[in-house]
Amino acid sequence: MHDIAELLDPSLLGWLDTSLTVVTTAVDRITPRPAADEARHVRDATGLDDRCPVATELFQEWVLSGDFPAGRPAWQDAGATFTDDVTPFEHRKLWLLNGGHSLLAYAGSIRGHVSVAQAVADDTCQQWLQQWWSTASRHLNQPEDELAAYQEALLERFANPRMHHQLAQIGTDGSQKLPIRILPVLHAERAQQRTPAGATLVLAAWICCLRGHGAPVADVHAQTMVSAAAGPLPDAVRRVLSELDPTLGGDDEISDVVRHQCQQLVHEAGA
C-alpha cells in the first residue's frame, strides 16, 4: 500500500501513517471451484437465482491482528480469533492444509485418484500426508496438542466427500504454490542438516506430473517447467529444482532423493 501511495503522491505517506490503520487477517476455509450444477442446487433449495454460488465446508477460522482505534468489533462472538501476530496461523494453514493439498494433488493423482476425498482414503497417501505434517510441524510455533488437533480436523475435512474438491484444480500453478507451501520447510530442514522425505516427495510428485503422470499440467509457467522436466530424469530433476530455487538444483543430496522418489512413484503407480 505504501509503495502504491508513493507512486501516486509521496505526500500520501504521512497521511497514511497518521490516519489509517490496517488489520492483518488470515482465513482458513476450503472453497473448491464451484461445480456447473451448483447454481441449480441453490435455486432448487432457496428459489433464488444465484449466478456465482460458492460451496464451502463447515469448518471456518478467521484470525485478525492489528489496532482498532475506533473500537474493536465483537467479532469474537461469531468465532473470530484476535491475536498479536497472525503469522503462526498463516504458516499452519499454508504448510499443513495447503501443503497437504499439493501433496495429494500430485502424488494422489499419480495413484489414479481424482478428488481429495478419494486420495486421503488411500492408506499410502495418508501415510505420506502424515509424514509431511510431521516434518512441517517441527517448524510451527504452536503447542503440539493444538497442531495434533488441527491435523486430526484436517483429515476429517479432506475426507468430506460432499466437497468434490478436484486434485487437478489444486495442482494448478505448482511453480507459484510450492515455493510458499513446501520450500520454507525444506530450507529449514536443510539448515539443520536433514533431508526430509515428506517435503521432497511433494517435489518429486510434481516433477512426475510435469513429465506426464498424474494431474494434467496447468501452470502459468507450464512451457518452462514442462521443458525443464523433459529428458533423462537426473538432469530433469536438477533443472526443475533450479527453476524453483537455484540452491535446490545445486544440492546433490536433495536431487538424488527427489530422483529416487520420482522413480518409486511411477513404479508403484504402475504408470
Protein Blocks (a to p, Z undefined) as FASTA:
>chain_A
ZZmmmmmommlmmmmmmmcccdddddddddddddfklmmmmmmmnopacfbbcdddfbdc
dddedddfkopafkllnopacdfblklmmmmmmmmmmmmmmmmmmmmmmnopabfklmmm
pmklmmmmmmmmmmmmmmcccdfklmmmmmmmmmmmmmmmklopafklmmgoklmmmmmm
mmmmmmmmmmnopacfklmmmmmmmmmmmnopajadddfklmmmmmmmgcjfklmmmmmm
mmmomklmmmmklmmmmmmmmmmmmmmnoZZ
